[in-house]
Amino acid sequence: MTLNEFNTLPEDCQLAVVYATGTYVARHWQEVYEAVLLYELPGRFFVELTYHVDTNEVQHLFPFAAGSEDDRLADYAMFVQLPGWLPEAE
């Protein structure tokens, strides 16, 4: 499924596709009670789910492609941990 095909689905179907075929990548916190979960989908695009931890509900779903004007991958860069065997940068 492409990003364009995904965008034509109703939101409840989009959420079902994310849970059925998406690969969890990362999480960051928007607020104390809002986790933003990043998934990669097989069509080589990403979906953010804004999840309210108190109500256990997805509040917002945001699909995007890497490198697009909507790209949000930079928000997760600070959480990437490189393996210890990589040499130190000078």
N, C-alpha and C positions, 0 to 999 in steps of 0.2 A: 504494500500500500504506500502510495506517495503522500507527501504532506498535503498536496491539493485535494486528494481523495479523502484524507482524514478530515480536512477542514469542512468538507461538505456533509459530514455525518452530524446527527443531532448530538448534543453534549453527553447524554447518557450512553450513547453508543461509543463515543470517543473514549469515555472513561472505561468502558468494558474492553475496548481494544488495548488501551494502555495496560490494564491489569492482565489481560490474556497474552499479549505479545511483547510488552515492553520489558526492558532490562533496567532495573534500578541502578542508578549511577552515583548519586550523591544527595545530600540534604544540607540546607542552611536554614537559619531561623530568621524570619522576617520580624516577628514580634515574639514575646514570651510564649504566647499561645498559638502562634502560626508557624508551622514548619512548611518549607517549600521543598518538595521532593522532585528530583530530576530523573526522568526515564529516557532511555534511547529506544527508538522503535526500529524494526527491521528495514524500513524504507529510508534509513539514514537521516532521520530527523529526531528532534527531541521534544519532550512535553514536560512542562512544569505543572505540578499539582500543588496548589496552596491548600494545606490541610489544617483545620482547626482542631487542636488537640483536646480541648474541653468538650466539644460536641461530637468529635469523631466523624467529621464531615469534610468532604472536599468543597472548598469555597470557590475555587477558581481553577481553570484549566487553561494553559497557555502553550500552544505548539509553536515551534520555530525550527528553522534550519541553521546549522552552523555556518557562519560567515555572512548570514543575511543581516539586514539592518535591525532585525528583531533579536539577534543573537544574544543570549544571556549567559553563555558559558563562562565568561570572565568572572561572573559572580561566584563561581565555584573554584577558581584557580587557587585561592588561598588555602583551600582544604586538601589539595593534592599533596600526597606524601610520596616522594621518590624513594626507590629502594636504596638501602645503605651502601650497596656496592658501587654506586655511581661516584666518580671522582668529584671532589670539591671544585667549585668554580673559582677562578682567580680574579 
